C-alpha cells in the first residue's frame, strides 16, 4: 500500500490501481472512524496550536455533515438496488449481488449513524498540539528532509500511519 501512496509509476494502469488502492484504504479508514463514533459520548480532537477551537469545530462538523449526507445518499441508492436485485433470487445458486448490496447497505447505515452521533450527541473537546502546528510548517519542505521529523511527530502522537497520510495530503503552497 505504501508503494501505491507514493505512486510507484509503471504507466496508466499502475496509476489507476494505485489510485484505487488509496481510495479503498481511505474509505476503510473513514468507515472505521465513523463506526467507532456510534458508541462514543466524548471525544478529543488534537488540532494545530494556532487553530482556534471554534474553527476546528466548524471544520469537523462540516466534515461530519458531508459524511452523513454522502452515506445517506449511498444508503438509499444501495437500498433501491438491493430491492431491484430480488428477481436474481430466482436464479439457482447464491444471490451474490444481493449479498454484496446488503453488505454495502449495512456499512452505509453504520457510517451514517456514526456521523449523526458525532454531530448530535458526542461532546467534543479540542486540544492544541505543537506537533501538528509543526506539520503545517513542514508542508513546503521536501519529503526526504521532512520524513524524520514527521516520523517523530507520528511517534509522539501514537499515530503510526501519520507519515503516509501526511505524504498523501501535503500539498506545497508554492
Number of C-alpha atoms within 10 A of each C-alpha: 11 11 11 17 17 13 16 12 12 8 8 9 10 14 16 13 13 21 15 13 17 19 13 12 13 13 12 12 12 14 21 15 14 25 21 16 23 19 14 15 12 12 13 10 14 17 20 19 15 12 14 13 18 10 11 16 16 11 12 16 16 13 14 20 17 13 21 23 15 14 22 18 14 17 22 14 13 21 17 12 16 18 12 11 16 13 9 14 13 9 9 7 8 11 15 12 15 19 13 12 20 17 12 17 22 14 18 25 17 21 27 27 20 26 27 20 22 26 19 10 14 18 13 15 12 17 14 16 16 14 19 19 15 15 18 14 10 19 17 14 13 10 14 7 10 17 17 12 15 22 17 13 20 18 14 11 14 10 11 13 11 16 19 16 12 18 16 13 9 15 10 10 6 4
